[in-house]
Amino acid sequence: MSRLEQQINTVQQQLKTLRSQARKARGHAQRRLTRLERRTRVTLERALRQAEPTVRRAMVEATAIARGLRAGVKAGVTAYRASGRKR
């Protein structure tokens, strides 16, 4: 076997090894990605579940404050109009 054929065989063996290593690395990366996606989804769902009641309470409070503010403005306008303001 000539030197060139020997080099070709060596390169083919190296390629074979590299292919198997790449396949294995791809599998590990896929598993890591799946695990990371699942952890992210669980963390997000947990955070939403925890934050939702607080946000709902805040919305109720903001609605009540806005209602009171509108009533105060309306009463102030009525009082201003009722006063004998000079034109």
N, C-alpha and C positions, 0 to 999 in steps of 0.2 A: 504494500500500500504506500502510495507516495505521501510525501509530507503534506501536500495540499489536501488530500482526502482525509488525512488524520486531523488536520485543523478543522475541516468542515464537520467531521463527526464530533469533535470537541465542542464546537459552537452549537451544534444541534442538541447535544446533551445539556449544555448550559441553558439553551432556550426552553428545553423541556422542564428543567428545574425551575426556571423563572416563571413559566406558565403556571405550574402547580402552586408556587408561592403567591402569585398574583391572585389565583382563584381563592386560595385560603384567606388572603388579606381582604378580598372583596366580601367574603362571607362574614368575616369578623366585623368589617365596617358596617355591613347591612344590619347585623345584630345590634351593634352599638347605636346605630341610627334609630332602629325600632324602639330600643329601650329608652333612648333619650326623648323620642316623641311621646312615648307613654308617660314618662315622668313629667314632661312639660304639660301634657293634657291633664294629668291628675293634679298637679300644682295649681294650674289655672282654675280648674273646677272647684278646688278647695277654697281658693282665694275669692272666687265669685260667690260661693255659698256663704262665706264668712262676711263679705262686704255688702251683700244684697240687703239684709235687714237694716243695716246702718243707713244705707242710701235711701231706702224707703222711708225710714223715720225722718231723715233730713228733708226729704221732699214734702212730707206732711207738715213739718215745722215751717218750711219756706212758704208753703201755701197759706198756712194760718197767718204768718207774718204779713204776707202780701195782702191778704184779705183785710187785716187790721189797718194796714197802711192805706189801702183804698178807702176804707170807712173813715179814717181820720182826715184824709184829703177832702173827701166829700163833705164831712161836717165842717171843715174849715172854709170851704167854698161857700157853703150855705150860710155860715155865720158872717162871712165877709159880705155876702150879698145882702144879708138882713141888716147889717149895720148901715147907718146912714152915711155912706161914704160920699165924699164931695166929688163932683164931676168937673 
